[in-house]
Amino acid sequence: MWVEKQGITIQHIQPGQPQQNAYVERYNRTVRHEWLDQYIIKSIEEAQDQATQWPWTYNNDRPNMGIGGTTPVMKLKMAA
């Protein structure tokens, strides 16, 4: 397996403990509320197109109030 060849140890969260993986859980919630709940997806191709476009919009166009009302891309540029 690729993971084993890279020397990476997989550690699963405990059942019923989503806070152990809060970053991913927050991202999943955002995807559901800002993408999946907004559209009626009629085909796999449409879902793939939306899945490709949404992260770009999220990172480049959408201000994030948690990081001072800037986009994640702007925040990275300021930190550099």
C-alpha positions in Angstrom: 0.0 0.0 0.0 1.3 3.5 -0.8 0.8 4.7 2.7 3.0 1.9 4.1 5.7 2.6 1.5 5.8 6.2 2.6 6.2 5.2 6.3 2.8 6.8 7.2 0.8 5.3 10.1 -3.0 5.6 9.7 -4.8 6.4 12.9 -8.5 6.3 12.8 -10.7 8.5 15.1 -12.7 6.7 17.8 -16.3 6.0 16.8 -18.6 8.8 18.0 -15.7 11.2 18.5 -15.8 13.6 15.4 -14.0 16.3 17.4 -10.8 14.2 17.0 -10.9 15.2 13.4 -12.5 18.7 13.7 -10.8 20.2 10.7 -12.2 17.6 8.3 -15.6 17.6 10.0 -15.8 21.4 9.6 -14.8 21.1 5.9 -17.5 18.4 5.4 -20.1 20.6 7.0 -19.1 23.6 4.8 -19.3 21.4 1.6 -22.8 20.2 2.6 -24.2 23.6 3.4 -22.5 25.7 0.7 -22.4 23.3 -2.1 -24.4 20.1 -1.9 -27.5 21.7 -0.3 -27.6 24.5 -3.0 -27.9 22.4 -6.1 -29.9 19.5 -7.6 -27.3 17.4 -9.2 -28.6 15.4 -12.1 -25.5 13.5 -13.2 -22.1 12.3 -12.1 -20.5 14.6 -14.6 -22.4 17.6 -13.2 -21.3 16.6 -9.7 -17.7 16.3 -10.8 -17.8 19.8 -12.4 -19.3 21.3 -9.3 -16.8 19.5 -7.1 -14.0 21.0 -9.2 -15.4 24.5 -9.3 -16.5 24.9 -5.7 -13.1 24.6 -4.0 -11.7 27.2 -6.3 -14.5 29.6 -5.6 -14.3 28.9 -1.8 -10.6 29.6 -1.7 -10.4 32.5 -4.2 -13.7 34.4 -4.3 -15.5 33.8 -1.0 -14.5 36.0 2.0 -14.0 34.0 5.2 -15.0 35.8 8.3 -13.0 33.5 10.5 -9.8 34.9 8.9 -10.7 38.5 8.9 -13.0 38.7 6.0 -10.4 37.8 3.4 -10.2 34.8 1.1 -7.9 31.9 2.0 -5.7 32.7 -1.0 -5.4 36.3 0.1 -4.5 35.2 3.7 -1.7 32.9 2.3 -0.3 35.8 0.2 -0.3 38.1 3.3 1.6 35.4 5.3 4.2 34.9 2.6 
